[in-house]
C-alpha cells in the first residue's frame, strides 16, 4: 500500500513540475516591458527562486 501511495505522490509532483514549467514558458513568451538599467539582477532572480522552491518541495516529498 505504501509503495502505491509513494508512486502516486511522485506522479503528482512530476505533474506539478510540468505544469509549473509550462506556466513559466507562457509567462516568458509575453513581450515584457523594457527593463530599467538598475533592474538587471531582479529579472534573473525570479525564475531561479521558483525553480529552487519547486526543487526543495520535490526533494522533501521524495526523501
N, C-alpha and C positions, 0 to 999 in steps of 0.2 A: 504493500500500500504506500509506503514511504517513497519508494522509487517512482511510482506513478505521479505522486504529488511533486516530487523534485523535477521530473521531466516536464510536467505542466508549467512549473514555475520558470524553468529555463526557456520554454517556448514563449511564455508571456513576456519575459524580459527581452528576448530576441525580437519579438514583435514590436515592443515599445521602442527599442533602439532603431528599428527600421522606420517606424512611423516618425520618430523624432528627427532622424536624418532626412527624411522626405520633407518634413516641415521646414527644416533649416535650408534645404536647397530651394524650396519655393520662396522663402523669405529673401534669400540671397539673389534670386533671379529678378526681383523687382529692381527698378532703377533707383538707386539711393541718391540723396542729395549730395552735392559736392562737400566733402569734409573741410573743416577749417584746418589751418596748419597745426593747431595745438592738439587736435584730436586723433592723431595717428595711432597711438597705442590703444585707445579705447575700442577701436574698430576690430582689433585682433583679439582683445581680451574676452569679448562676449561669447563667440563660438567656443573658445578654449575653455571657458568656465562651464559651459553647457556640456561639452564632451567630458570634462573631468568629473562633473557631478553625476552624469549617467554611468560613467565607468565605476565610480565609487559605489553607487547603488547596486550595479550589477555584480561587482565583486563581493559586496556584503551579502547579497542573496545567494550567490554560488558558494561562498566559503564562509 
